[in-house]
Amino acid sequence: MNELIPNRGTNYKKLLSYQKSDVIFQITYYFCSTYLGKGDRTVDQMIQAARSGKQNIIEGGAASATSAKTEIKLVNVAKASLQELLEDYEDYLKTHGHRQWEKGSIEYEAMRALGREHNDAAFFMEIVRTRPAETVANMAIILIKQADYLLYRQLQRLSADFMREGGFSERMTRLRKEKRGY
């Protein structure tokens, strides 16, 4: 194993945050294509925010071997992008006169349980294709909140790992000192 550039074995596809973000992207793409007008500028913004949430997790994992700072920054960008998307879904419900599910409601708790149990986009897409826009938006909101929590926990872990192990620069300094016999 190379001590300077360790193989951390980060397989982003196994990260729950990535899986949840992929579900959110697919639901958002369907939602925008099905329920929003083609000329609506919100379509591009929502799809890009959903895509950014997913893609920044991938990019952060790819950068992890040489830059903990970049990885942390990109995971935080993913989190911020999903927050932007959350606001878009909430705005959709408000502007279309739909109810946002309240925490504790039957719908909210049922969707929350599904979100805890499943991270498979195909599972959710079967449901989404049979539901009205209001339901799909509420489903997406709950999944985004779950992804946000997962990304928060991921950031905590990345920060703790950095504090414990340091980053690329610290490894370079340590290895140089060891080589010189300090």
C-alpha positions, 0 to 999 in steps of 0.5 A, a space after each residue: 500500500 502506498 502510504 502517501 496516497 492510500 487506497 481508502 477503497 471508497 466505493 461511492 455506490 455503497 454509500 447510503 448518501 449516494 444511493 439516496 441522492 440517486 433516488 432523488 435525482 431519478 424522482 426529480 427528473 421524472 417529476 420535472 418531465 411529468 409535472 412541470 412545463 417544458 419552458 419552466 426555468 425551474 425544471 433545469 434548476 431542479 434537475 441540476 440541483 438533484 444532479 449536483 447532489 449526486 455528482 458531488 458525492 462521486 467527485 468528493 470520493 474520487 478526490 479523497 485520496 489526495 485531499 480531505 479538504 476537497 472531499 469535505 467541501 464537495 460533500 457539503 456542496 452536495 448537501 447544499 444542492 439538495 437543500 436548494 432542491 428541497 426549497 423548490 419542492 416546498 415552493 411547488 407545493 405552496 404555489 400549487 395549493 398543495 399540502 406539505 405532509 406534516 411530521 407525525 402524519 400518517 403519510 409522512 411517517 409511512 414515507 419516512 419508513 419506506 425511505 429508511 428501508 429502501 435506497 433502490 431507485 427502481 423501487 421508488 420509481 414504481 410508486 412515483 409513476 402511480 402517484 399525483 404530483 403532490 404525493 411525488 413532491 412530498 415523497 421527494 421532500 422526505 427523501 431529501 431530508 433523509 439524504 441531508 441527515 446522511 450527508 451531515 453524518 458523512 461530514 462528521 465522519 470525514 471531519 473526525 477522520 481528518 482530525 485523527 489521520 490528517 490529510 495528504 499534506 500531513 502524510 507528505 510531511 510525516 513520510 519526508 521526516 521518516 525518510 530523513 530520519 527525524 
